[in-house]
Amino acid sequence: MSRYTKTKDNLCLNYGFDHALGYWYDIIDTSIKDDNGNHPTIEEKSSFINKLNRGNFIEVLENFNIPEDQKMLIALDLPF
């Protein structure tokens, strides 16, 4: 399993590859907290559960300026 984190403004993107979930990501809003002191998850998707396709995954990653080498591995359907 791989896990990377990238931030942009008040959003935090966690993303990676897992042998069970495939490609996955979640986006967290760090500007607010819920009653338990946790930041709310805005969106979470994976290849296995939500049928996230590689094109949509790359689009999300491009919004957070992810390195080109990671995007190339995803385009080639390889784990990173």
GUMAR-217823 format. One record per atom (N, C-alpha, C): residue number from 0; residue in one letter; atom name; x, y, z. Coordinates in Angstrom, 2 decimals. Atoms other than C-alpha are relative to their C-alpha. Example, Ala and Ser with C-alpha at 12.3 -4.5 7.8 and 13.67 -1.06 7.14 Angstrom:
! GUMAR-217823
seq|type|atom|c1|c2|c3
0|A|N|0.89|-1.19|0.00
0|A|CA|12.30|-4.50|7.80
0|A|C|0.90|1.20|0.00
1|S|N|-0.82|-1.19|-0.06
1|S|CA|13.67|-1.06|7.14
1|S|C|-0.77|1.09|0.73
//
This chain:
! GUMAR-217823
seq|type|atom|c1|c2|c3
0|M|N|0.85|-1.17|0.00
0|M|CA|0.00|0.00|0.00
0|M|C|0.89|1.23|0.00
1|S|N|-0.68|-1.28|-0.02
1|S|CA|1.15|3.50|-0.75
1|S|C|-0.97|1.05|0.51
2|R|N|0.82|-1.10|-0.51
2|R|CA|-0.09|6.68|0.90
2|R|C|0.80|1.28|-0.12
3|Y|N|-0.62|-1.30|0.18
3|Y|CA|0.74|10.25|-0.05
3|Y|C|-0.98|1.06|0.47
4|T|N|0.83|-1.12|-0.44
4|T|CA|-0.56|13.58|1.24
4|T|C|0.47|1.26|-0.70
5|K|N|-0.29|-1.27|0.66
5|K|CA|-0.77|16.88|-0.59
5|K|C|-1.06|1.00|0.46
6|T|N|0.95|-1.01|-0.44
6|T|CA|-2.39|20.12|0.57
6|T|C|-0.10|1.13|-1.01
7|K|N|0.25|-1.15|0.86
7|K|CA|-3.92|23.00|-1.33
7|K|C|-1.06|0.84|0.70
8|D|N|0.89|-0.89|-0.76
8|D|CA|-5.49|25.93|0.49
8|D|C|-0.43|-0.71|1.29
9|N|N|0.50|0.67|-1.19
9|N|CA|-7.72|24.39|3.19
9|N|C|-0.36|-1.46|-0.24
10|L|N|0.32|1.39|0.32
10|L|CA|-7.97|20.99|1.51
10|L|C|1.24|-0.86|0.12
11|C|N|-1.08|0.97|-0.13
11|C|CA|-5.85|17.96|2.25
11|C|C|-0.39|-1.24|-0.81
12|L|N|0.23|1.17|0.83
12|L|CA|-5.64|15.17|-0.34
12|L|C|0.90|-1.12|0.49
13|N|N|-0.72|1.23|-0.30
13|N|CA|-4.62|11.70|0.83
13|N|C|-0.30|-0.94|-1.16
14|Y|N|0.22|0.86|1.16
14|Y|CA|-4.12|9.26|-2.03
14|Y|C|1.06|-1.09|-0.05
15|G|N|-0.98|1.06|0.15
15|G|CA|-2.36|6.10|-3.05
15|G|C|-0.56|-1.19|-0.75
16|F|N|0.39|1.25|0.63
16|F|CA|-2.62|2.53|-4.22
16|F|C|0.02|-1.09|1.07
17|D|N|0.10|1.11|-0.94
17|D|CA|-3.71|-0.52|-2.23
17|D|C|-0.37|-1.25|-0.78
18|H|N|0.28|1.24|0.74
18|H|CA|-3.80|-4.15|-3.35
18|H|C|-1.48|-0.38|0.04
19|A|N|1.43|0.33|-0.11
19|A|CA|-7.43|-4.47|-2.17
19|A|C|-0.90|1.09|-0.58
20|L|N|0.84|-1.11|0.45
20|L|CA|-8.86|-1.01|-2.95
20|L|C|0.35|0.50|-1.39
21|G|N|-0.48|-0.58|1.25
21|G|CA|-6.83|-0.22|-6.06
21|G|C|0.43|1.42|0.27
22|Y|N|-0.30|-1.41|-0.21
22|Y|CA|-6.30|3.50|-6.55
22|Y|C|-1.07|0.58|0.91
23|W|N|0.95|-0.59|-0.94
23|W|CA|-7.91|5.56|-3.82
23|W|C|0.43|1.42|0.35
24|Y|N|-0.30|-1.32|-0.54
24|Y|CA|-8.15|9.10|-2.47
24|Y|C|-1.10|0.44|0.94
25|D|N|1.00|-0.72|-0.78
25|D|CA|-9.91|11.18|0.14
25|D|C|0.45|1.45|0.12
26|I|N|-0.26|-1.44|-0.12
26|I|CA|-10.19|14.94|0.44
26|I|C|-0.63|0.46|1.31
27|I|N|0.43|-0.45|-1.32
27|I|CA|-10.44|16.54|3.89
27|I|C|0.06|1.52|0.04
28|D|N|0.03|-1.45|-0.19
28|D|CA|-11.42|20.13|4.72
28|D|C|0.63|0.31|1.35
29|T|N|-0.71|-0.28|-1.24
29|T|CA|-8.90|21.33|7.30
29|T|C|-0.42|1.33|0.65
30|S|N|0.41|-1.30|-0.54
30|S|CA|-10.63|24.69|7.86
30|S|C|-1.09|-0.12|1.07
31|I|N|1.06|0.18|-0.99
31|I|CA|-13.45|23.24|9.99
31|I|C|0.19|-1.32|0.73
32|K|N|-0.02|1.23|-0.81
32|K|CA|-13.85|20.60|12.70
32|K|C|-1.42|-0.34|0.42
33|D|N|1.31|0.42|-0.49
33|D|CA|-16.84|18.54|13.75
33|D|C|-0.01|0.03|1.53
34|D|N|0.14|-0.04|-1.46
34|D|CA|-18.05|18.11|17.35
34|D|C|1.07|-0.80|0.72
35|N|N|-1.04|0.83|-0.60
35|N|CA|-15.35|15.49|17.99
35|N|C|1.40|0.54|-0.26
36|G|N|-1.29|-0.58|0.30
36|G|CA|-12.56|17.74|16.75
36|G|C|0.66|-0.54|-1.25
37|N|N|-0.53|0.58|1.24
37|N|CA|-12.11|15.86|13.46
37|N|C|-0.35|0.88|-1.19
38|H|N|0.28|-0.72|1.24
38|H|CA|-11.87|17.47|10.06
38|H|C|-0.91|-0.87|-0.86
39|P|N|0.94|0.80|0.80
39|P|CA|-14.75|16.39|7.79
39|P|C|0.61|-0.44|-1.34
40|T|N|-0.39|0.52|1.31
40|T|CA|-14.11|14.25|4.73
40|T|C|-1.00|0.50|-1.02
41|I|N|0.85|-0.54|1.06
41|I|CA|-15.45|15.96|1.63
41|I|C|-0.34|-1.08|-1.02
42|E|N|0.19|1.02|1.03
42|E|CA|-14.96|13.08|-0.76
42|E|C|1.00|-1.12|0.22
43|E|N|-0.92|1.13|-0.03
43|E|CA|-13.48|9.58|-0.75
43|E|C|-0.44|-1.00|-1.05
44|K|N|0.30|0.93|1.09
44|K|CA|-13.26|7.17|-3.65
44|K|C|1.13|-1.00|-0.15
45|S|N|-1.00|1.02|0.33
45|S|CA|-11.49|4.01|-4.69
45|S|C|-0.43|-0.75|-1.25
46|S|N|0.29|0.78|1.21
46|S|CA|-11.25|1.82|-7.75
46|S|C|-0.96|-1.14|0.30
47|F|N|0.81|1.18|-0.33
47|F|CA|-12.83|-1.15|-5.99
47|F|C|-1.40|0.36|0.47
48|I|N|1.30|-0.29|-0.61
48|I|CA|-15.64|0.40|-3.97
48|I|C|-0.85|0.91|-0.88
49|N|N|0.77|-0.98|0.75
49|N|CA|-16.69|3.37|-6.11
49|N|C|0.22|-0.05|-1.50
50|K|N|-0.30|0.13|1.44
50|K|CA|-15.42|2.20|-9.51
50|K|C|0.71|1.23|-0.54
51|L|N|-0.79|-1.14|0.43
51|L|CA|-13.02|5.17|-9.68
51|L|C|0.87|-0.42|-1.18
52|N|N|-0.85|0.35|1.14
52|N|CA|-11.41|5.12|-13.11
52|N|C|1.26|0.86|0.02
53|R|N|-1.31|-0.66|-0.03
53|R|CA|-7.83|6.20|-13.76
53|R|C|-0.08|1.44|-0.50
54|G|N|0.12|-1.36|0.54
54|G|CA|-8.85|9.25|-15.81
54|G|C|-0.53|0.98|1.04
55|N|N|0.55|-0.86|-1.04
55|N|CA|-10.97|10.70|-13.01
55|N|C|0.98|0.18|1.15
56|F|N|-1.01|-0.07|-1.05
56|F|CA|-8.25|9.88|-10.48
56|F|C|1.09|1.00|-0.36
57|I|N|-1.04|-0.93|0.45
57|I|CA|-5.66|11.76|-12.52
57|I|C|-0.52|1.44|0.02
58|E|N|0.58|-1.35|-0.04
58|E|CA|-8.02|14.77|-12.83
58|E|C|0.05|0.58|1.42
59|V|N|-0.05|-0.46|-1.39
59|V|CA|-8.28|14.99|-9.03
59|V|C|1.44|0.32|0.39
60|L|N|-1.41|-0.20|-0.34
60|L|CA|-4.51|14.64|-8.68
60|L|C|0.57|1.25|-0.65
61|E|N|-0.50|-1.19|0.69
61|E|CA|-3.85|17.37|-11.25
61|E|C|-0.42|1.28|0.72
62|N|N|0.44|-1.17|-0.76
62|N|CA|-5.86|19.82|-9.11
62|N|C|0.91|0.29|1.19
63|F|N|-0.90|-0.15|-1.14
63|F|CA|-3.30|19.25|-6.34
63|F|C|1.48|-0.03|-0.43
64|N|N|-1.37|-0.05|0.53
64|N|CA|-0.19|19.40|-8.59
64|N|C|0.86|-1.19|0.42
65|I|N|-0.70|1.23|-0.32
65|I|CA|0.88|15.80|-8.11
65|I|C|1.14|-0.20|-1.01
66|P|N|-1.13|0.20|0.91
66|P|CA|4.27|14.79|-9.63
66|P|C|-0.37|-0.79|-1.26
67|E|N|0.28|0.63|1.29
67|E|CA|4.23|13.75|-13.28
67|E|C|0.31|-1.50|0.00
68|D|N|-0.35|1.42|0.01
68|D|CA|5.92|10.41|-12.58
68|D|C|-1.10|-0.85|0.62
69|Q|N|1.12|0.74|-0.59
69|Q|CA|3.02|9.33|-10.35
69|Q|C|-1.17|-0.06|-0.97
70|K|N|1.09|0.00|0.98
70|K|CA|0.47|10.37|-12.97
70|K|C|0.28|-0.96|-1.14
71|M|N|-0.36|0.92|1.08
71|M|CA|2.37|8.39|-15.61
71|M|C|-0.21|-1.45|0.43
72|L|N|0.21|1.36|-0.49
72|L|CA|2.31|5.24|-13.46
72|L|C|-1.48|-0.35|0.04
73|I|N|1.44|0.23|-0.03
73|I|CA|-1.44|5.62|-13.00
73|I|C|-0.53|-0.18|-1.42
74|A|N|0.43|0.12|1.40
74|A|CA|-1.94|6.14|-16.73
74|A|C|0.36|-1.36|-0.57
75|L|N|-0.43|1.34|0.45
75|L|CA|-0.04|2.88|-17.30
75|L|C|-0.59|-1.12|0.83
76|D|N|0.66|0.95|-0.89
76|D|CA|-2.18|1.16|-14.63
76|D|C|1.00|-0.79|0.85
77|L|N|-1.02|0.62|-0.85
77|L|CA|0.82|0.46|-12.40
77|L|C|-0.11|0.57|1.42
78|P|N|0.00|-0.53|-1.37
78|P|CA|1.02|0.75|-8.60
78|P|C|1.14|1.00|0.17
79|F|N|-1.05|-0.98|-0.26
79|F|CA|3.06|3.64|-7.25
79|F|C|0.21|0.13|1.49
//
